[in-house]
Amino acid sequence: MGNRETAKACSRLSVRIQSFAILIAALAVFHAASTRAQEPDFETARHEMVRQIEHITAAFGAVTGIPAIDRRVLDAFAKVPRHRFVPPPLVPYAYMNTPLPLGYDQNLTQPSLLALMTQVLELKPGDRVFETGTDTGYQAAILAELGMRVFSVEIVEPLLKIAKRLLPALGYGNVALHLADGYNGWQENAPYDAMLIKESVVEIPGALWQQLKSGGRMVIPLGSADGPQMLTLAIKRPDGSSERIPLFSVRFAPFQGGSRT
């Protein structure tokens, strides 16, 4: 084969290689676009969840006494990836306004209820907040997103391990976690500006009340494990007594560390 024929053959080979490369690149782009189309749009789902929270709050404002949720609280719910805090099979349901099972007889509380509980605490950035029932860390992440210093306890160790892994990975370094029931608080880090209690009890535990600052606010479900429960806002007066504001009926599991119904 002469030099001219060789050059022509090389030219044809080069064109084929270039065409093949273009085809591969086009297929890669198509695959990426197809993959993106199949991936859940979590950001849109979060914003839709927030709209549901706003709608439910407005609709039941006359019952709860809470006509609206502050925008900064809603923004926190719009930022925290709830789908990271649920078991993989439940990821498609992560942004539904409903409790979701976590195993170990524990549930992730529905977002609208958590938003209402957060709202009534009237939190300020930098407040020290004690939380019971960490679960996998979702509410702790909401509080951290709001700029709180969070102290959260969980009695189910496998769930606590998930929270300990997830929260730092998501950038929430302002959360301290502890394996405990929560009935006796967390004395080492007291006093607290606010307390968010997610277990029911007939009367406010003395240890918890002692660890709340004067002027501090506690939201807690009061009532028996098998009877009516009332979500209650308790505000600590300077003399140590409480001003109690009943909010609305709820259903929470009792503290697990002993018989406290």
N, C-alpha and C positions, 0 to 999 in steps of 0.2 A: 504494500500500500504506500502510495506516494505521500509526500508531506501535505499536499492539498487535501487528499482524501482523509488523512489522519486528522487534520485540523477540523474538517467538516464533522467527522465522527465525534470528536471531542466537544465540538460546539453543540451537537445534538444531545450528547450525554449531559452537558452542563444545563441545557434547557430542561431536560427531564428531571434532573436533580432539583433545580429551582422550582419546577412545577410541583414536584413531590413535597418539597419543603413548605410551599404555600398551602398545599392541601392539608398537611399535618398541622400547620398553624391554624388554619380555618377550623379543623376538627377540634383542636384544643380550645379555641374560643367558643365554639358551639357547646362543647362539653361543660365548660365553666359556666356559661350562661344557663344551660339546662340544670346544672347542679344548684346554682343560685335560685332558680325558679322553684326547685323542689324543697329548698331549705325553708323552715318556718320563719316568718317575719316577726320575730319576737318584739322588736321595738314597736311596731304597729299594734301588736297584741297588748303590750303594756299600756299604751296610750288609750286603747279601747277599754281596758280594765279601769283606768283612772276615770274615764268618762262614766262608767257604770257606778263607780264609787260616788262621784258627784251627784249623779241622778238619784241613787238610793238615799244619800244623805238628805238631799232636798225633799224627796218624797216622804221621808219619815221624820223630818225635822220636828214636827209637832209632837211626835211621840218621844223622841230621844232628847229634845231640847237642844239639839246641835243642828242648826240650819245649814251649815256649810263647813267644809274642811279648808284650812288655810292652804294657799297655793304652794308654799314651801313644803308642806307635808305631802301634797299630791305630787309635787315634783320628785320627792324622794321615792314614792311608789312607782313613778314613771322611769326611774333610773335603775332600781335594784332588780337584777335578773331573777325573778321568782323561779323560772324553769331550772335554775341551777340548784335549787334547794328541795326539789322533789325527786322521787325515784324515777329512773329513766322511762318506765312504761307510762308514767303520768305527765311527762313533758308536754304532750299535746293539750293537756287540760290545765296547764300551769297558770294561765291568765283568766281562767273562769273565776267568778266571784263565789267561790265555794271552798269549804275545807277539803283538804286532800290527805289521804292516809299515808303515814310514813312508816308503818310497821310498829311493832312493840306497843300496840294499842294507843298510839299517839297520832294526832292529826295536825297538819299545818292549818292554822286558823284562817278563816276567810278574810280576804284583804279589806273589805269594807268595815268589818268589825275592828280590825287592827288600826285602821285609819281613825275611827271614832275614838278608840282608846288612846291613841297617840294625841289626837286633837285636844282632849279634855285635860291633858297634863300641862298644856301651855308651856312647852319646853323652850328654853333659850340655848343658843350655841354654847357649848362648854359645860352644860349641866351634867351632873353625875346621876346616871339613871340605873336603878337596879331592876332587873327583869328576871322573872321566874319562867321556867319552861322554854329554854332556848330552842328545843327541837333541833333542826339543822341550821338554825341561825338567821332565818329570814327577817324576823322582827328586829333582831339585834343589828342587822345590816341597815334596816330602815332608820333606826335610831342613830347609827353611826353616820349615815348619809346626811342626817340633819345636824351633824356636828356635835353629838353628845359624847360623853365619856361613858361607855356602857359596861356594866358589870352584870353578867348573865349566868344563871345556874341551870343545870339540867341533870335529872336523876338517871336518865337512860344513857348509859355510857356509849353504846354504839352511835347514837344520834349526836352526842357531844363530840365524838371523834370526827364526825362529818363536819360539824360546825368549826372545829379547830383547824381543819384542812381548808374549808371553803373560804372562810372570812378573810384570812390573810391573803389567799390567792386572788381574791377580788379587790384587794387594796384596803380592807377595813382593819387597820391596825389599832384602832381606838376601842377595841372590844376585849375585855378580860373575861375568860370562861372558867367555870368551876363545876366539878361533879358534886352535886348536892341536891337536896329536896327543895330548898328555898323557903321552907316554913320558918326557919330561924334566920333567914337573911344571909348576909355575908359581912360579918362584923368587922373584919380586917379593913374593909374599904369604906365603911360608913364614916360620916353620915351621907345621905343621898338627897338630892334635890327633888327627885321623883321616883316613883315605883310603879312598874307595870306588872301586875300579877295575873297570871293566866291559869291559876288553879282556884277552885272554889273552896270556901271555908265558911263556917257559920259566923265566926267573929274574927276580926282582924288580929292576927297573931301579935302578942306583945313584943316579941323580938323585932319584928318588922317595923312596928310603929315606933319603937325606940330608936331605930336606925334612920328614920326619916327626919330631915331637918325641920325646924320650926318654919311654918309657912310652906312646907313641902306638900306635894300632891301625890296621892296614891289612887290608882284605879284598880278595883278588885271585884270579883264576883262573890257576893255574900249569899249564903244559903246552903242547905244540906245537899249531899251528893244525889239523893233520890227525890228531892223536893224542889220547890220553886227557888230560883236564884235571881238576884238583882245585881246588875253591874252598877257599882257604886263609886262615886268620886268622894274620897275622904281628904280633907284639907286639915293640916295640923296647926292648931292655934298656938300662940305663944305660951299658953299655960299647959300645953301638952294634950289638951282635949281635942276632939275632932268635930269638924263640921262635915256632915254627911249629906251628899246629894244623890238620891237614887236616879239612875239614868233609864235603864230599860231591862226587860227580862232577857236572860241568857242561859246557856247550858254549857258549863265547863266541868271537866273531870276534877275530882278533889286532889289535894296534895297526896302524894303516894307514900311519903315517909311516915307511916303510922296511921292510926285511926283518928281522923280529925274531921269527921262528918258533922 
